[in-house]
Amino acid sequence: MTHHPGLLRIAPLPGETTSSLISRIANRYGMQAKVLRACWKWRNYPPGHEGGGARADAEVLLNAAGRQLLAGMCGVAGDVLARALPSWEEGDAKLRSEDGDPVGLWRIGGAVAGPVAFGCGLCTARRTGTASRVVRYAPRWERVCVRHDRWLLDADANQPLEHLDLRGLPEVVAAQRRWASVARRAVRAGAEPERVFALAQAVVARWWEQALQWERETIWPWRLHQVAGGDAGGDLEWWRVVGRDAVVFPEVVAVADALLDPAMAGLVWADSGAGRPRALPADGMFCRRLGERLGREWLGPLAAADHGGPLLAWMGGVIRLRRGGGGPPGYDNDPWWLRQEHLAATMAGQLRVLGKEKKAPGSGTMWRAAVPAEQRRLITSALDSAEEQLLQLRGVQAGPTAEVARRLLRGLGHSAGLIENAWKRTAVAAVNGGVPIEELAQWVDMPVEVLSQMLTAGRQDG
């Protein structure tokens, strides 16, 4: 690809978004990015956050003429840009019919080539000689800058920080180095490293949500205060969201390593009764050994009692494989299969929920934030079914109106029951966690006597 060199040579950084490179070019020429972007014809508008403001993870796809123009601006050959920019040729399929003029298309980076994070500003200044923000594609196991002891944050969230300071947390930096050997171990075991990491992250993220009730957990609170600059107490909820991935990273790597260990899988098989199937015990050897490997001898029984979580699902997959009765390949006999409801919530998603909760405490749309993932799936499914029946009722497309109405009422009744049960369990957990029943009654605008009866019923149901 031929290009006309610009006044300055501005090289791309490995994994950088094309949008980030355009912004850096504009910065070097002393221009606003939107002025430079006027050189292309755009087929849509830049994506923004719900409350307004540009998204740092916004990405652009360019047609052939648009890529040639960019290559000329930065003075770098097209093949070099193709190797450095993951989205470089993604525009071919979307803009194939565009000829002649340089044309661009806006996208969200995560939908183009994977998770997007901020680059290390100190590394960028060292390589380019200028201080400018870089946004790049980076999997969540490559978020530590080991040179400058920084955790690089997701770029898709509407929050001001680009990194967290890890200078007081050498174990987080060490975990980054350790992950390389864990990934090689996964490949040798025939597992995809990204799937192993996702499962381990889901397991630890679930513990993170439960850890507020764990009096013996002292490591994570200490780390959280460290990444918050010494004290996260001023806005603990916010820091628990923003700091989670950095704080739990050593445990995620340790869990991934443990799940890949054949000896640990052997303990699962022994706990299951091996050739004589039995229910997994609360004091099983696998969970006890897992807690020891994480430096938390007390964790084993808590992990074993977490029914319906990703760890128990992995153990079930291991057991089915050992028994050899799994049938054709699929999620039910694949230990690394991660159910949608078990995926660890992203920082961006959690911050959106947190923002809505602050604007409208107790909002009915926020029930998902307080309900366990597996129950959330059942409620959502029931609500979707009821909504579909409501649409049928409106159009009278599924038989006599009365019959459709009866089905709708049954669906709504089932959904309401699920939500009520979830509410009861949440309220019971709040009271058990030390919230006075009088205070809880004020929150939900309900007489104390009525609430007390419902909590009694909730404890019996649970």
C-alpha positions as CSV (number, residue, x, y, z in Angstrom):
1,M,0.0,0.0,0.0
2,T,1.5,3.3,-1.0
3,H,1.2,6.3,1.2
4,H,2.3,9.9,1.4
5,P,4.4,10.4,4.5
6,G,3.3,13.1,6.9
7,L,5.5,15.6,8.6
8,L,6.0,13.3,11.6
9,R,6.3,9.6,12.0
10,I,3.8,8.4,14.6
11,A,4.1,4.7,15.1
12,P,1.2,2.6,16.4
13,L,1.5,0.8,19.7
14,P,0.9,-3.0,19.8
15,G,-2.8,-3.7,20.2
16,E,-3.8,-0.1,20.0
17,T,-7.3,0.9,18.8
18,T,-7.4,2.8,15.5
19,S,-9.4,5.5,17.2
20,S,-6.6,5.9,19.8
21,L,-4.0,6.2,17.0
22,I,-6.0,8.9,15.3
23,S,-6.3,10.9,18.6
24,R,-2.5,10.6,19.1
25,I,-1.8,11.9,15.6
26,A,-4.1,14.9,16.2
27,N,-2.3,15.5,19.5
28,R,1.1,15.5,17.8
29,Y,-0.1,18.0,15.2
30,G,-1.6,20.2,17.9
31,M,-5.2,19.6,16.7
32,Q,-8.4,18.4,18.3
33,A,-9.2,14.8,17.4
34,K,-12.6,15.8,15.9
35,V,-10.9,18.3,13.6
36,L,-8.6,15.5,12.2
37,R,-11.4,13.1,12.0
38,A,-13.2,15.5,9.6
39,C,-10.8,14.1,6.9
40,W,-13.0,11.0,6.7
41,K,-16.6,10.7,5.8
42,W,-18.5,9.0,8.7
43,R,-21.4,6.7,8.3
44,N,-22.6,7.1,11.9
45,Y,-21.9,9.0,15.1
46,P,-19.4,8.2,17.9
47,P,-20.8,6.0,20.6
48,G,-21.3,7.7,24.0
49,H,-22.2,6.7,27.6
50,E,-25.8,6.6,28.8
51,G,-25.4,9.8,30.7
52,G,-23.5,11.6,28.0
53,G,-19.8,11.9,27.3
54,A,-17.6,10.1,24.8
55,R,-16.6,6.5,25.3
56,A,-12.9,5.9,25.6
57,D,-13.3,2.5,24.0
58,A,-14.9,3.9,20.9
59,E,-13.3,2.3,17.8
60,V,-13.3,3.2,14.1
61,L,-13.4,0.9,11.1
62,L,-11.9,2.3,7.8
63,N,-12.3,1.4,4.2
64,A,-9.3,1.0,2.0
65,A,-9.1,4.7,1.1
66,G,-9.5,5.6,4.7
67,R,-6.7,3.3,5.8
68,Q,-4.4,4.7,3.1
69,L,-5.1,8.2,4.3
70,L,-4.3,7.2,7.9
71,A,-1.1,5.5,6.8
72,G,0.0,8.8,5.1
73,M,-0.9,10.9,8.2
74,C,1.3,8.8,10.5
75,G,4.0,8.1,8.0
76,V,3.9,4.3,8.6
77,A,3.4,1.6,6.0
78,G,0.1,-0.2,5.9
79,D,1.5,-3.6,6.7
80,V,3.0,-2.3,9.9
81,L,-0.3,-0.8,10.9
82,A,-2.0,-4.1,10.0
83,R,0.2,-6.0,12.4
84,A,-0.2,-3.4,15.3
85,L,-3.9,-2.5,15.0
86,P,-6.3,-5.4,15.6
87,S,-9.2,-3.6,13.9
88,W,-7.2,-2.5,10.8
89,E,-8.9,-4.7,8.3
90,E,-12.2,-5.1,10.0
91,G,-13.7,-2.4,7.9
92,D,-13.4,-4.4,4.7
93,A,-16.6,-6.4,5.4
94,K,-18.6,-3.4,6.6
95,L,-17.4,-0.8,4.0
96,R,-16.7,-3.0,1.0
97,S,-19.1,-1.0,-1.2
98,E,-17.4,2.3,-0.4
99,D,-14.9,3.3,-3.1
100,G,-12.8,6.3,-3.7
101,D,-13.5,8.5,-0.6
102,P,-12.0,7.7,2.8
103,V,-14.9,6.5,4.9
104,G,-15.1,5.5,8.5
105,L,-17.6,3.7,10.7
106,W,-17.8,4.0,14.5
107,R,-18.0,0.9,16.7
108,I,-17.5,-0.1,20.4
109,G,-14.1,-1.6,20.8
110,G,-15.3,-4.6,22.8
111,A,-17.5,-5.7,19.9
112,V,-14.6,-5.5,17.4
113,A,-11.6,-7.3,18.8
114,G,-12.1,-8.1,22.5
115,P,-11.7,-6.3,25.8
116,V,-10.3,-2.7,25.7
117,A,-8.1,-1.1,28.4
118,F,-6.1,2.0,28.9
119,G,-2.4,1.8,28.1
120,C,0.2,2.7,30.7
121,G,0.8,6.5,30.3
122,L,4.5,6.2,31.5
123,C,5.2,3.5,29.0
124,T,3.6,5.5,26.2
125,A,5.6,8.6,27.1
126,R,8.8,6.5,27.2
127,R,8.1,5.0,23.7
128,T,6.7,8.0,21.9
129,G,8.3,11.0,23.7
130,T,5.0,12.6,24.4
131,A,2.4,12.3,27.1
132,S,-0.9,11.2,25.5
133,R,-3.6,8.7,26.4
134,V,-3.5,5.3,24.7
135,V,-6.4,2.8,24.5
136,R,-5.6,-0.8,23.4
137,Y,-7.0,-4.2,23.2
138,A,-5.8,-6.3,26.2
139,P,-7.2,-9.5,27.7
140,R,-7.9,-9.3,31.4
141,W,-4.9,-11.4,32.3
142,E,-2.6,-8.8,30.8
143,R,-3.6,-5.7,32.8
144,V,-0.4,-5.3,35.0
145,C,2.4,-3.0,33.8
146,V,5.2,-4.8,35.5
147,R,7.6,-2.0,34.6
148,H,5.6,0.7,36.5
149,D,3.5,-1.4,38.9
150,R,0.2,-0.3,37.5
151,W,-3.1,-2.1,37.0
152,L,-4.6,-0.9,33.7
153,L,-8.4,-0.4,33.9
154,D,-11.1,-1.3,31.4
155,A,-11.7,1.6,29.0
156,D,-15.5,0.9,28.6
157,A,-16.6,2.2,31.9
158,N,-17.7,5.8,32.6
159,Q,-15.2,6.6,35.3
160,P,-12.1,8.9,35.4
161,L,-9.3,6.5,36.4
162,E,-7.0,4.9,33.8
163,H,-4.9,2.8,36.2
164,L,-4.5,1.7,39.9
165,D,-1.2,2.0,41.8
166,L,0.2,-1.5,42.6
167,R,3.5,-0.3,44.2
168,G,2.4,-1.7,47.6
169,L,1.1,-5.0,46.2
170,P,4.0,-7.0,44.8
171,E,1.8,-10.2,44.8
172,V,-0.5,-8.7,42.1
173,V,2.6,-8.0,39.9
174,A,4.0,-11.5,40.6
175,A,0.6,-13.0,39.6
176,Q,1.0,-11.4,36.1
177,R,4.3,-13.2,35.7
178,R,2.9,-16.4,37.0
179,W,0.0,-16.4,34.6
180,A,2.3,-17.1,31.6
181,S,3.2,-20.5,33.1
182,V,-0.4,-21.2,33.9
183,A,-1.4,-20.4,30.3
184,R,1.2,-22.8,29.0
185,R,-0.1,-25.5,31.4
186,A,-3.6,-25.0,30.0
187,V,-2.4,-25.5,26.4
188,R,-0.6,-28.7,27.4
189,A,-3.8,-29.9,29.0
190,G,-5.8,-29.2,25.9
191,A,-7.7,-26.3,27.4
192,E,-7.9,-22.8,26.0
193,P,-6.2,-20.4,28.4
194,E,-8.9,-17.7,28.0
195,R,-11.6,-20.2,29.0
196,V,-9.6,-21.3,32.1
197,F,-9.1,-17.7,33.1
198,A,-12.8,-16.8,32.6
199,L,-13.9,-19.7,34.8
200,A,-11.4,-18.9,37.5
201,Q,-12.4,-15.3,37.4
202,A,-16.1,-16.3,37.8
203,V,-15.3,-18.4,40.8
204,V,-13.3,-15.7,42.6
205,A,-15.7,-12.9,41.6
206,R,-18.5,-14.9,43.2
207,W,-16.4,-15.2,46.4
208,W,-15.7,-11.5,46.3
209,E,-19.5,-10.8,46.5
210,Q,-19.8,-13.2,49.4
211,A,-16.7,-11.9,51.2
212,L,-18.4,-9.0,52.9
213,Q,-19.8,-11.6,55.3
214,W,-16.5,-13.4,55.8
215,E,-15.0,-12.1,59.0
216,R,-11.8,-14.1,58.5
217,E,-11.1,-12.5,55.1
218,T,-8.5,-9.8,55.8
219,I,-6.3,-9.9,52.6
220,W,-8.8,-8.4,50.2
221,P,-9.9,-5.5,52.4
222,W,-6.2,-4.6,52.9
223,R,-5.4,-4.7,49.2
224,L,-8.5,-2.7,48.4
225,H,-7.4,0.1,50.7
226,Q,-4.0,0.0,49.0
227,V,-5.3,0.5,45.5
228,A,-7.6,3.2,46.8
229,G,-4.7,5.2,47.9
230,G,-4.8,4.2,51.6
231,D,-8.5,4.3,52.4
232,A,-11.5,3.1,50.4
233,G,-13.9,3.9,53.2
234,G,-15.0,7.2,51.7
235,D,-16.8,5.4,48.8
236,L,-16.5,1.7,49.5
237,E,-19.1,0.5,47.1
238,W,-17.4,2.4,44.2
239,W,-14.0,1.1,45.1
240,R,-15.2,-2.5,45.4
241,V,-16.3,-2.3,41.8
242,V,-13.3,-0.4,40.4
243,G,-10.7,-2.3,42.4
244,R,-12.1,-5.8,42.3
245,D,-10.2,-7.2,39.3
246,A,-6.8,-5.9,40.6
247,V,-7.4,-7.0,44.2
248,V,-8.4,-10.6,43.4
249,F,-6.0,-11.2,40.5
250,P,-3.6,-13.3,42.5
251,E,-6.4,-15.6,43.6
252,V,-7.8,-15.9,40.1
253,V,-4.4,-17.1,38.8
254,A,-4.0,-19.4,41.8
255,V,-7.5,-20.9,41.2
256,A,-6.8,-21.4,37.5
257,D,-3.6,-23.2,38.4
258,A,-5.4,-25.4,40.8
259,L,-8.2,-26.3,38.4
260,L,-5.5,-27.4,35.9
261,D,-3.8,-29.7,38.4
262,P,-4.6,-33.4,37.7
263,A,-4.1,-34.1,41.4
264,M,-6.9,-31.6,42.3
265,A,-9.2,-33.2,39.8
266,G,-8.4,-36.5,41.5
267,L,-9.5,-35.1,44.8
268,V,-12.9,-34.1,43.2
269,W,-13.2,-37.7,41.9
270,A,-12.5,-39.1,45.4
271,D,-14.9,-36.7,47.1
272,S,-17.6,-37.9,44.7
273,G,-17.2,-41.5,45.8
274,A,-15.2,-42.5,42.7
275,G,-16.9,-45.7,41.5
276,R,-19.6,-45.4,44.2
277,P,-21.4,-42.1,43.5
278,R,-22.4,-40.0,46.5
279,A,-23.2,-36.3,47.2
280,L,-20.2,-34.1,47.5
281,P,-19.4,-33.6,51.2
282,A,-19.2,-30.2,52.9
283,D,-15.7,-31.1,54.2
284,G,-14.4,-32.6,50.9
285,M,-10.7,-32.9,50.3
286,F,-10.8,-30.8,47.1
287,C,-12.3,-27.7,48.6
288,R,-10.2,-28.0,51.7
289,R,-7.0,-28.2,49.6
290,L,-8.2,-25.4,47.4
291,G,-8.5,-23.1,50.4
292,E,-5.0,-24.1,51.6
293,R,-3.5,-23.2,48.2
294,L,-5.1,-19.8,48.5
295,G,-3.7,-19.2,52.0
296,R,-7.2,-19.5,53.5
297,E,-7.6,-22.8,55.3
298,W,-11.1,-21.7,56.4
299,L,-12.4,-21.2,52.9
300,G,-13.0,-24.9,52.0
301,P,-16.4,-25.4,53.7
302,L,-17.7,-22.1,52.4
303,A,-16.7,-23.0,48.8
304,A,-18.3,-26.4,49.1
305,A,-21.6,-25.0,50.4
306,D,-21.9,-22.6,47.4
307,H,-24.3,-24.7,45.4
308,G,-25.2,-23.5,42.0
309,G,-21.9,-21.6,41.4
310,P,-19.3,-22.1,38.7
311,L,-16.9,-24.0,41.0
312,L,-19.5,-26.8,41.7
313,A,-20.3,-26.8,37.9
314,W,-16.7,-27.4,37.1
315,M,-16.5,-30.2,39.7
316,G,-19.6,-31.8,38.1
317,G,-17.9,-31.7,34.7
318,V,-14.8,-33.4,36.1
319,I,-16.9,-36.1,37.7
320,R,-18.9,-36.8,34.5
321,L,-15.7,-37.0,32.5
322,R,-14.2,-39.5,34.9
323,R,-17.4,-41.6,34.9
324,G,-17.3,-41.7,31.1
325,G,-21.0,-41.3,30.6
326,G,-21.1,-37.8,29.2
327,G,-22.2,-38.5,25.7
328,P,-21.2,-36.3,22.7
329,P,-19.0,-33.2,23.4
330,G,-21.1,-30.4,24.9
331,Y,-21.5,-28.1,27.9
332,D,-22.6,-30.9,30.2
333,N,-19.3,-32.8,30.0
334,D,-16.9,-29.9,29.4
335,P,-15.5,-28.7,32.7
336,W,-14.5,-25.3,31.2
337,W,-18.0,-24.5,30.0
338,L,-19.0,-21.3,31.7
339,R,-22.7,-20.6,31.9
340,Q,-23.9,-17.2,31.0
341,E,-25.3,-16.5,34.5
342,H,-21.9,-17.4,36.0
343,L,-19.9,-14.8,34.0
344,A,-18.2,-12.3,36.3
345,A,-19.9,-8.9,36.0
346,T,-17.8,-6.3,34.3
347,M,-16.7,-3.0,36.0
348,A,-18.8,-1.0,33.4
349,G,-21.9,-3.0,34.1
350,Q,-21.6,-2.8,37.9
351,L,-21.0,1.0,37.8
352,R,-24.1,1.4,35.7
353,V,-26.1,-0.5,38.3
354,L,-24.5,1.4,41.1
355,G,-25.3,4.7,39.5
356,K,-29.0,3.8,39.0
357,E,-29.2,2.6,42.6
358,K,-27.9,5.9,43.8
359,K,-30.4,7.8,41.7
360,A,-33.4,5.6,42.6
361,P,-32.7,3.5,45.7
362,G,-34.7,0.3,45.8
363,S,-35.8,0.8,42.2
364,G,-37.7,-2.2,40.9
365,T,-35.5,-2.4,37.9
366,M,-32.5,-3.0,40.2
367,W,-33.6,-6.4,41.6
368,R,-30.9,-8.1,39.5
369,A,-28.2,-6.5,41.6
370,A,-29.4,-8.3,44.7
371,V,-30.5,-11.7,43.4
372,P,-28.2,-14.7,43.0
373,A,-27.3,-15.4,39.3
374,E,-29.1,-18.7,39.0
375,Q,-32.3,-17.2,40.4
376,R,-31.9,-14.1,38.2
377,R,-32.0,-16.4,35.1
378,L,-35.2,-18.0,36.2
379,I,-36.9,-14.7,36.9
380,T,-35.7,-13.2,33.6
381,S,-36.9,-16.2,31.7
382,A,-40.4,-16.1,33.3
383,L,-40.7,-12.4,32.7
384,D,-39.7,-12.8,29.0
385,S,-42.4,-15.6,28.7
386,A,-45.0,-13.3,30.3
387,E,-44.0,-10.4,28.0
388,E,-44.4,-12.7,24.9
389,Q,-47.8,-13.8,26.1
390,L,-48.8,-10.1,26.6
391,L,-47.8,-9.4,23.0
392,Q,-50.0,-12.3,21.9
393,L,-52.9,-11.0,23.9
394,R,-52.6,-7.6,22.3
395,G,-52.7,-9.0,18.8
396,V,-55.1,-11.8,19.6
397,Q,-52.8,-14.1,17.6
398,A,-52.9,-17.3,19.7
399,G,-56.5,-18.4,20.0
400,P,-59.4,-17.1,22.0
401,T,-58.6,-14.0,24.0
402,A,-59.8,-15.5,27.3
403,E,-57.3,-18.4,26.9
404,V,-54.4,-16.1,26.2
405,A,-55.4,-14.0,29.2
406,R,-55.4,-17.1,31.4
407,R,-51.9,-18.1,30.2
408,L,-50.7,-14.5,30.8
409,L,-52.0,-14.5,34.3
410,R,-50.4,-17.8,35.1
411,G,-47.0,-16.5,33.7
412,L,-47.2,-13.3,35.6
413,G,-48.2,-15.2,38.8
414,H,-45.2,-17.4,38.4
415,S,-42.9,-14.5,37.8
416,A,-44.3,-12.6,40.8
417,G,-43.7,-15.6,43.0
418,L,-40.1,-15.9,41.9
419,I,-39.5,-12.2,42.6
420,E,-41.2,-12.4,46.0
421,N,-39.1,-15.3,47.0
422,A,-36.0,-13.5,45.9
423,W,-37.1,-10.4,47.8
424,K,-37.7,-12.5,50.9
425,R,-34.3,-14.1,50.7
426,T,-32.6,-10.8,50.3
427,A,-34.5,-9.3,53.2
428,V,-33.6,-12.3,55.4
429,A,-29.9,-11.9,54.5
430,A,-30.1,-8.2,55.4
431,V,-31.5,-8.9,58.8
432,N,-29.1,-11.8,59.4
433,G,-26.3,-9.5,58.4
434,G,-27.2,-7.1,61.2
435,V,-29.7,-4.7,59.6
436,P,-32.3,-3.8,62.3
437,I,-35.8,-5.0,61.3
438,E,-37.1,-1.5,62.1
439,E,-34.7,0.1,59.7
440,L,-35.5,-2.5,57.0
441,A,-39.2,-1.8,57.5
442,Q,-38.6,1.9,56.7
443,W,-36.6,1.0,53.6
444,V,-39.5,-1.0,52.1
445,D,-42.3,1.1,53.6
446,M,-44.0,-1.7,55.4
447,P,-45.3,-2.2,59.0
448,V,-42.8,-4.0,61.2
449,E,-45.3,-6.7,62.2
450,V,-46.1,-7.5,58.5
451,L,-42.4,-7.6,57.6
452,S,-41.6,-9.8,60.5
453,Q,-44.2,-12.4,59.3
454,M,-42.8,-12.3,55.8
455,L,-39.2,-12.8,57.1
456,T,-40.3,-15.8,59.2
457,A,-41.9,-17.3,56.1
458,G,-38.8,-16.5,54.1
459,R,-36.6,-18.3,56.6
460,Q,-38.9,-21.4,56.5
461,D,-38.9,-21.4,52.7
462,G,-35.1,-20.9,52.5
